[in-house]
Amino acid sequence: MEEISKYSRYLAVIISKCDKKNAELTEEVKTQVETTLSMAGMDYPVITTNKFDPQLPDKFLTIFDNFNAQAIFDEKMKETILSEVIIMCRSLEIAKEKAFLDTYEIRKEIQKYEGIKQRVRDVFAVQKKKINATSASMTNEVMDAVRGALLSNADRVADAILSGGTTGLEAIIVGIIRPVLIESMKSFSNQQIHEVVKALCKDFDKVFSKDGDSKSLSDIITQTAVDFKKLIDNGTFTKALGKYADKENEQKDQKNRNIYHIATTIAALATDIIAPWLEIIIILLPDIISILKSIFSESDRAKIKKAFVNNIVPQIIEKMYSEVETVITETQDMLLTALEKEFEEKISGIQETLDALQKKKEGKELEFDQHKALIETHLNQLYGILNDMKEN
């Protein structure tokens, strides 16, 4: 529970198969669980049930009703939506600045952003090559952290082995290794994001040295990156909506595509990146327990600990190495591919806004004046939304 509580504050404990025990014993177990949680400072609801329980739906509803839906929404989505509103503002500000250019100059600006998109592709291509070149060193870094965590918990493992059961031992091994893997994933992902954003913002300053586009575009890229970082840092475990790469071939209706869709798509990406790291330990756990069983017959605690440190830990590291290296390469490539697509989409949005501006300018003067006024109106509305969200 201590580890799980790091991923979410909205938890409940469900004691199942209660039809196998009498009501008195079931209540004793529930009381003991509640007491244990309370002593650990975890005030989570506890319910008892079984597959024949007619009240199960009501019990689940009671749990959900006790959760603060608005707080959950704010924690998971509010900052992402806030960032998306800021991005919309920056895009409209760019269009507002270009409203005084003639149609030829606006067309040149649209072409300039096409060059920016190519530069985005180039930066990401370099970063992806770097992943392949550094995957071994990143894997070694992870395995050193796993080794350190296992060695520092050698006493706990020895006690679990002496107790004679594998269930408690499995929980301990998972509890030791999984947090290390998750933190490694977050660290690597944040580093990748930081490096591409730094490179791109530097380029924007060169391309847009004489106007305000550099700051606006840097804000758009930075805000998009912040969304990715926060969702990964927070460990978003939302059910994935499908691999991000699959979005490429979908027919997109831009008019109906709102910020909620954008937010949940990024959340799905976070799940796709996190899941493989969680699966490593689950997939390899039977092999790890099999390795540990070689010292189950030993009864001397000191000898168990020595065997674990000198023989078992190196075997666990060797068993995990190739799997970890594969996951590092795949998930970091997935992250960069998704971030690249999101960046290109934002830049395309700017181009579409400028294209609409150009078309209006080619038309009647009255229609163009109305279009400029509409941009101003939308900006004011968006800034109103920003202020409301920041206050609340």
JOZIBEL-V966626 format. One record per pair of residues at least 4 apart in sequence whose ideal C-beta (glycine too) atoms are under 7 Angstrom apart, sorted by sequence separation. I is the first residue (numbers start at 1). J is the second residue. D is the distance in Angstrom with one decimal. If there is no record, write none. Layout:
# JOZIBEL-V966626
i | j | d
I | J | D
I | J | D
This chain:
# JOZIBEL-V966626
i | j | d
1 | 5 | 5.9
21 | 25 | 4.5
22 | 26 | 7.0
23 | 27 | 6.3
24 | 28 | 6.6
25 | 29 | 6.5
26 | 30 | 6.4
27 | 31 | 6.3
28 | 32 | 6.3
29 | 33 | 6.4
30 | 34 | 6.4
31 | 35 | 6.2
32 | 36 | 6.3
33 | 37 | 6.3
34 | 38 | 6.2
35 | 39 | 6.4
36 | 40 | 6.6
49 | 53 | 4.5
55 | 59 | 5.7
56 | 60 | 6.5
57 | 61 | 6.3
58 | 62 | 6.4
59 | 63 | 6.8
60 | 64 | 6.4
61 | 65 | 6.1
62 | 66 | 6.6
68 | 72 | 6.4
69 | 73 | 6.3
70 | 74 | 6.2
71 | 75 | 6.2
72 | 76 | 6.2
73 | 77 | 5.4
74 | 78 | 4.2
77 | 81 | 5.8
78 | 82 | 6.1
79 | 83 | 6.4
80 | 84 | 6.5
81 | 85 | 6.6
82 | 86 | 6.7
83 | 87 | 6.4
84 | 88 | 6.6
85 | 89 | 6.6
86 | 90 | 6.5
87 | 91 | 6.5
88 | 92 | 6.4
89 | 93 | 6.2
90 | 94 | 6.7
91 | 95 | 6.8
92 | 96 | 6.1
93 | 97 | 6.5
94 | 98 | 6.5
95 | 99 | 6.8
101 | 105 | 3.8
103 | 107 | 6.4
104 | 108 | 6.7
105 | 109 | 6.6
106 | 110 | 6.6
107 | 111 | 6.6
108 | 112 | 6.4
109 | 113 | 6.9
110 | 114 | 7.0
111 | 115 | 7.0
112 | 116 | 6.8
113 | 117 | 6.7
114 | 118 | 6.9
115 | 119 | 6.5
116 | 120 | 6.6
117 | 121 | 6.8
118 | 122 | 6.5
119 | 123 | 6.4
120 | 124 | 6.4
121 | 125 | 6.2
122 | 126 | 6.6
123 | 127 | 6.5
124 | 128 | 6.3
125 | 129 | 6.7
126 | 130 | 6.5
127 | 131 | 6.9
129 | 133 | 6.4
130 | 134 | 5.9
131 | 135 | 6.1
134 | 138 | 5.7
135 | 139 | 6.1
136 | 140 | 6.4
137 | 141 | 6.5
138 | 142 | 6.6
139 | 143 | 6.2
140 | 144 | 6.2
141 | 145 | 6.7
142 | 146 | 6.3
143 | 147 | 6.1
144 | 148 | 6.4
145 | 149 | 6.4
146 | 150 | 6.3
147 | 151 | 6.2
148 | 152 | 6.2
149 | 153 | 6.4
153 | 157 | 6.0
154 | 158 | 6.2
155 | 159 | 6.5
156 | 160 | 6.4
157 | 161 | 6.4
158 | 162 | 6.4
159 | 163 | 6.6
165 | 169 | 6.9
166 | 170 | 5.9
167 | 171 | 6.8
168 | 172 | 6.4
169 | 173 | 6.3
170 | 174 | 6.2
171 | 175 | 6.0
172 | 176 | 6.3
173 | 177 | 6.2
174 | 178 | 5.4
177 | 181 | 6.3
178 | 182 | 6.3
179 | 183 | 6.2
180 | 184 | 6.3
181 | 185 | 6.4
182 | 186 | 6.6
183 | 187 | 6.2
184 | 188 | 6.3
185 | 189 | 6.1
186 | 190 | 6.1
187 | 191 | 6.4
188 | 192 | 6.5
189 | 193 | 6.5
190 | 194 | 6.2
191 | 195 | 6.4
192 | 196 | 6.7
193 | 197 | 6.2
194 | 198 | 6.1
195 | 199 | 6.5
196 | 200 | 6.2
197 | 201 | 6.1
198 | 202 | 6.5
199 | 203 | 6.7
200 | 204 | 6.4
201 | 205 | 6.9
203 | 207 | 6.3
204 | 208 | 5.8
205 | 209 | 6.5
212 | 216 | 6.0
213 | 217 | 5.6
214 | 218 | 6.0
215 | 219 | 6.2
216 | 220 | 6.6
217 | 221 | 6.4
218 | 222 | 5.9
219 | 223 | 6.0
220 | 224 | 6.5
221 | 225 | 6.3
222 | 226 | 6.3
223 | 227 | 6.9
225 | 229 | 6.2
226 | 230 | 6.1
227 | 231 | 6.4
228 | 232 | 6.3
229 | 233 | 5.9
230 | 234 | 6.0
242 | 246 | 5.0
253 | 257 | 6.3
257 | 261 | 5.5
259 | 263 | 6.2
260 | 264 | 6.4
261 | 265 | 6.2
262 | 266 | 6.6
263 | 267 | 6.4
264 | 268 | 6.4
265 | 269 | 6.8
266 | 270 | 6.8
267 | 271 | 6.8
268 | 272 | 6.5
269 | 273 | 6.5
270 | 274 | 6.1
271 | 275 | 5.9
274 | 278 | 6.3
275 | 279 | 6.1
276 | 280 | 6.9
278 | 282 | 6.9
279 | 283 | 5.6
280 | 284 | 6.2
281 | 285 | 5.9
284 | 288 | 5.7
285 | 289 | 6.2
286 | 290 | 6.3
287 | 291 | 6.6
288 | 292 | 6.5
289 | 293 | 6.5
300 | 304 | 6.6
301 | 305 | 6.4
302 | 306 | 6.3
303 | 307 | 6.2
304 | 308 | 6.2
305 | 309 | 6.3
306 | 310 | 5.9
307 | 311 | 5.1
308 | 312 | 4.6
309 | 313 | 6.0
311 | 315 | 6.7
312 | 316 | 6.3
313 | 317 | 6.4
314 | 318 | 6.3
315 | 319 | 6.2
316 | 320 | 6.3
317 | 321 | 6.4
320 | 324 | 5.4
321 | 325 | 6.4
322 | 326 | 6.4
323 | 327 | 6.5
324 | 328 | 6.3
325 | 329 | 6.6
326 | 330 | 6.1
327 | 331 | 5.7
328 | 332 | 6.0
329 | 333 | 6.2
330 | 334 | 6.2
331 | 335 | 6.4
332 | 336 | 6.5
333 | 337 | 6.2
334 | 338 | 6.3
335 | 339 | 6.1
336 | 340 | 6.0
337 | 341 | 6.6
338 | 342 | 6.4
339 | 343 | 6.3
340 | 344 | 6.3
341 | 345 | 6.2
342 | 346 | 6.6
343 | 347 | 6.5
344 | 348 | 6.2
345 | 349 | 6.5
347 | 351 | 6.6
348 | 352 | 6.3
349 | 353 | 6.5
350 | 354 | 6.4
351 | 355 | 6.1
352 | 356 | 6.5
353 | 357 | 6.5
354 | 358 | 6.4
355 | 359 | 6.5
356 | 360 | 6.4
357 | 361 | 6.4
358 | 362 | 6.5
359 | 363 | 6.7
363 | 367 | 4.9
365 | 369 | 6.4
366 | 370 | 6.5
367 | 371 | 6.4
368 | 372 | 6.6
369 | 373 | 6.5
370 | 374 | 6.3
371 | 375 | 6.7
372 | 376 | 6.6
373 | 377 | 6.3
374 | 378 | 6.3
375 | 379 | 6.4
376 | 380 | 6.5
377 | 381 | 6.4
378 | 382 | 6.2
379 | 383 | 6.3
380 | 384 | 6.4
381 | 385 | 6.7
382 | 386 | 6.4
383 | 387 | 6.4
384 | 388 | 6.4
385 | 389 | 6.2
386 | 390 | 6.2
387 | 391 | 6.3
388 | 392 | 6.2
21 | 26 | 5.1
37 | 42 | 4.3
38 | 43 | 7.0
67 | 72 | 6.2
73 | 78 | 6.7
101 | 106 | 5.1
163 | 168 | 6.2
208 | 213 | 3.9
231 | 236 | 4.5
252 | 257 | 6.2
298 | 303 | 5.4
307 | 312 | 6.3
308 | 313 | 6.4
363 | 368 | 6.5
5 | 11 | 6.4
208 | 214 | 3.9
298 | 304 | 5.1
4 | 11 | 6.5
37 | 44 | 5.7
49 | 56 | 5.2
360 | 367 | 5.7
361 | 368 | 5.1
18 | 26 | 4.6
98 | 106 | 5.7
160 | 168 | 5.1
161 | 169 | 6.4
360 | 368 | 4.6
160 | 169 | 4.3
205 | 214 | 5.1
208 | 217 | 7.0
295 | 304 | 5.5
298 | 307 | 6.8
49 | 59 | 6.2
204 | 214 | 4.5
98 | 109 | 5.8
360 | 371 | 4.1
34 | 46 | 5.2
47 | 59 | 4.9
160 | 172 | 5.2
295 | 307 | 4.7
33 | 46 | 5.3
204 | 217 | 5.1
295 | 308 | 6.8
15 | 29 | 6.2
204 | 218 | 5.3
357 | 371 | 6.9
15 | 30 | 6.1
157 | 172 | 6.1
30 | 46 | 5.6
47 | 63 | 6.9
156 | 172 | 5.6
201 | 218 | 4.5
295 | 312 | 6.8
15 | 33 | 6.7
30 | 48 | 5.4
45 | 63 | 5.6
13 | 33 | 5.9
201 | 221 | 6.7
292 | 312 | 6.0
45 | 66 | 6.2
200 | 221 | 5.6
291 | 312 | 5.8
26 | 48 | 5.3
153 | 176 | 5.1
241 | 264 | 6.3
197 | 221 | 5.9
241 | 265 | 6.5
244 | 268 | 6.9
291 | 315 | 5.0
197 | 222 | 6.0
244 | 269 | 4.8
291 | 316 | 6.4
150 | 176 | 6.0
242 | 268 | 6.8
149 | 176 | 5.1
241 | 268 | 4.1
149 | 177 | 6.8
197 | 225 | 4.8
240 | 268 | 4.5
244 | 272 | 6.6
288 | 316 | 5.5
238 | 267 | 4.6
243 | 272 | 6.1
18 | 48 | 4.6
238 | 268 | 6.7
13 | 44 | 5.7
15 | 46 | 6.8
18 | 49 | 6.2
19 | 50 | 3.9
146 | 177 | 5.7
149 | 180 | 5.1
236 | 267 | 5.1
240 | 271 | 4.4
288 | 319 | 6.7
12 | 44 | 5.7
18 | 50 | 4.8
193 | 225 | 5.0
240 | 272 | 5.5
287 | 319 | 5.6
11 | 44 | 4.9
12 | 45 | 4.7
13 | 46 | 4.5
14 | 47 | 5.6
15 | 48 | 4.7
16 | 49 | 6.0
17 | 50 | 5.7
19 | 52 | 5.9
238 | 271 | 5.7
16 | 50 | 6.4
146 | 180 | 5.2
236 | 270 | 4.1
237 | 271 | 6.3
12 | 47 | 7.0
14 | 49 | 6.3
145 | 180 | 4.9
193 | 228 | 5.8
231 | 266 | 6.0
236 | 271 | 6.2
284 | 319 | 6.0
1 | 37 | 6.9
193 | 229 | 5.7
231 | 267 | 5.8
284 | 320 | 6.0
5 | 42 | 6.3
237 | 274 | 7.0
2 | 40 | 6.8
228 | 266 | 6.4
232 | 270 | 5.4
142 | 181 | 7.0
145 | 184 | 6.4
190 | 229 | 5.6
227 | 266 | 5.4
231 | 270 | 4.0
235 | 274 | 6.4
284 | 323 | 6.4
280 | 320 | 6.9
1 | 42 | 6.0
232 | 273 | 6.6
142 | 184 | 4.6
189 | 232 | 5.0
280 | 323 | 5.4
280 | 324 | 6.4
186 | 232 | 5.6
186 | 233 | 5.8
280 | 327 | 6.0
138 | 188 | 6.1
277 | 327 | 6.1
12 | 63 | 4.7
276 | 327 | 4.7
182 | 235 | 6.7
276 | 330 | 6.7
276 | 331 | 5.6
10 | 67 | 5.1
273 | 331 | 4.8
273 | 334 | 6.0
10 | 72 | 6.0
272 | 334 | 6.2
273 | 335 | 5.6
127 | 192 | 6.4
127 | 195 | 6.3
127 | 196 | 5.5
269 | 338 | 4.8
124 | 196 | 6.3
123 | 196 | 5.6
123 | 199 | 4.9
123 | 200 | 5.8
120 | 200 | 6.5
119 | 203 | 5.5
189 | 273 | 6.6
185 | 273 | 6.9
185 | 274 | 6.6
116 | 207 | 6.6
185 | 277 | 4.6
245 | 337 | 6.3
244 | 338 | 4.2
112 | 207 | 6.8
182 | 277 | 6.0
181 | 277 | 4.7
181 | 280 | 6.1
178 | 278 | 6.7
181 | 281 | 6.7
178 | 281 | 5.1
177 | 281 | 5.1
174 | 281 | 5.5
174 | 285 | 6.7
228 | 339 | 6.0
173 | 285 | 6.8
97 | 211 | 6.9
97 | 212 | 6.2
170 | 285 | 6.2
173 | 288 | 5.9
224 | 342 | 5.5
94 | 213 | 5.9
170 | 289 | 6.2
224 | 343 | 6.4
169 | 289 | 6.8
94 | 216 | 5.2
221 | 343 | 6.0
224 | 346 | 6.0
93 | 216 | 5.5
166 | 289 | 5.8
169 | 292 | 6.5
90 | 216 | 4.3
220 | 346 | 5.2
90 | 219 | 5.0
91 | 220 | 6.9
90 | 220 | 5.0
161 | 292 | 6.8
86 | 219 | 6.8
87 | 220 | 4.9
161 | 295 | 6.4
161 | 296 | 6.2
87 | 223 | 5.3
86 | 223 | 5.2
87 | 224 | 6.7
162 | 301 | 6.1
83 | 223 | 4.2
188 | 328 | 6.7
192 | 332 | 5.8
162 | 304 | 6.8
83 | 226 | 5.8
158 | 301 | 5.4
161 | 304 | 5.4
192 | 335 | 6.0
196 | 339 | 6.9
83 | 227 | 5.2
188 | 332 | 6.1
192 | 336 | 6.1
158 | 304 | 4.5
185 | 331 | 6.7
189 | 335 | 5.5
193 | 339 | 6.6
80 | 227 | 4.9
158 | 305 | 4.4
155 | 305 | 6.6
158 | 308 | 6.4
79 | 230 | 6.0
154 | 305 | 5.1
157 | 308 | 5.6
154 | 308 | 5.4
154 | 309 | 5.4
151 | 309 | 6.0
76 | 236 | 6.8
151 | 313 | 6.3
150 | 313 | 5.0
147 | 313 | 6.1
150 | 316 | 6.6
147 | 317 | 5.6
146 | 317 | 6.6
3 | 175 | 5.2
85 | 259 | 7.0
143 | 317 | 5.2
146 | 320 | 6.8
3 | 178 | 6.9
84 | 259 | 4.2
3 | 179 | 6.1
143 | 320 | 6.8
81 | 259 | 5.2
84 | 262 | 5.6
143 | 321 | 6.0
84 | 263 | 6.9
143 | 324 | 6.6
81 | 263 | 5.7
139 | 321 | 6.4
142 | 324 | 5.4
80 | 263 | 4.3
139 | 324 | 5.3
77 | 263 | 5.2
80 | 266 | 6.5
139 | 325 | 4.2
136 | 325 | 7.0
139 | 328 | 5.9
135 | 325 | 5.7
138 | 328 | 5.2
135 | 328 | 5.5
135 | 329 | 5.0
132 | 329 | 6.8
131 | 329 | 6.2
131 | 332 | 4.9
131 | 333 | 6.2
128 | 333 | 6.0
128 | 336 | 5.6
127 | 336 | 5.7
124 | 336 | 5.5
124 | 340 | 4.3
121 | 340 | 6.9
120 | 340 | 6.3
120 | 343 | 5.1
120 | 344 | 5.9
117 | 344 | 5.3
120 | 347 | 7.0
7 | 235 | 4.6
7 | 237 | 6.4
117 | 347 | 5.2
116 | 347 | 5.8
113 | 347 | 5.5
113 | 350 | 5.8
113 | 351 | 5.0
110 | 351 | 5.2
110 | 354 | 5.1
109 | 354 | 5.8
110 | 355 | 6.1
106 | 354 | 5.8
106 | 357 | 6.1
107 | 358 | 6.2
106 | 358 | 4.4
103 | 358 | 5.3
106 | 361 | 6.9
94 | 350 | 5.8
98 | 354 | 6.0
91 | 349 | 5.7
95 | 353 | 4.5
99 | 357 | 6.3
103 | 361 | 5.3
87 | 346 | 6.3
91 | 350 | 5.1
95 | 354 | 6.1
98 | 357 | 6.2
103 | 362 | 5.5
92 | 353 | 6.9
91 | 353 | 5.6
95 | 357 | 5.4
99 | 372 | 5.1
96 | 375 | 5.4
95 | 375 | 5.7
92 | 375 | 5.5
96 | 379 | 6.9
92 | 378 | 5.9
93 | 379 | 7.0
92 | 379 | 5.0
89 | 379 | 6.3
89 | 382 | 5.0
88 | 382 | 5.5
89 | 383 | 6.5
85 | 382 | 5.6
85 | 385 | 5.5
86 | 386 | 6.8
85 | 386 | 5.5
82 | 389 | 5.2
78 | 389 | 6.8
